[in-house]
Amino acid sequence: MRLVLLSLLLAAPAFVFAQQRAIDKETIVPAPVAEVWRSWTTKTGIESFFAPQAEIDARPGGAFHIHFDPLAQPGMKGADDMRFMALQPMTMLSFDWNAPPSLPEARGQRTFVIVRLHDVDGRSTRVTLHHTGWGDGGEWDKAYAYFDRAWGNVLANLKKRHESGPVDWTDWMEQLRKMHAAPAAK
């Protein structure tokens, strides 16, 4: 009996260490699963809620390039070189992800996102998002805090897109144009 207790006590720190931090978000979208699936797996869908520009090739290994700043240099547009990792039609998609350009140390690595779709009542879809693969310390803590906020906004935009229509990126793009023009004006 003592040996069993000792084994459990020694194993406990390893179990705690093995637990990885993750971001978990959820929302109910007022649309059938097929519509929500298209929002995540087509260029038009992504551009309707996630970012003003995207390159989407919905297959394992296919492009999942999300350009938050389409006017930036290649590699600095956002999630420039991300890829779909797996797709289970109408059920699950996963992709790799990186930190924003403002966090170059963390940006050089990849994390992983899994999005699951669950039919609620034929007219609504529960969307869960699980983001894992975080490092420790340095910019990882900043990246984690950034995405803990950002994913809530992304899911809110997805819900809003299906409630009242696609995001209008006009003001966003105008702000980007001004930001990119500012250094040239000096």
Secondary structure, 3 states (H helix, E strand, C coil): CHHHHHHHHHHHHHHHHHCCCCEEEEEEECCCHHHHHHHHHCHHHHHCCCCCEEEECCCCCCEEEEECCCCCCCCCCEECCCEEEEEECCCEEEEEECCCCCCHHHHCCCEEEEEEEEECCCCCEEEEEEEECCCCCCHHHHHHHHHHHHHHHHHHHHHHHHHHCCCCCHHHHHHHHHHHHHHHHC
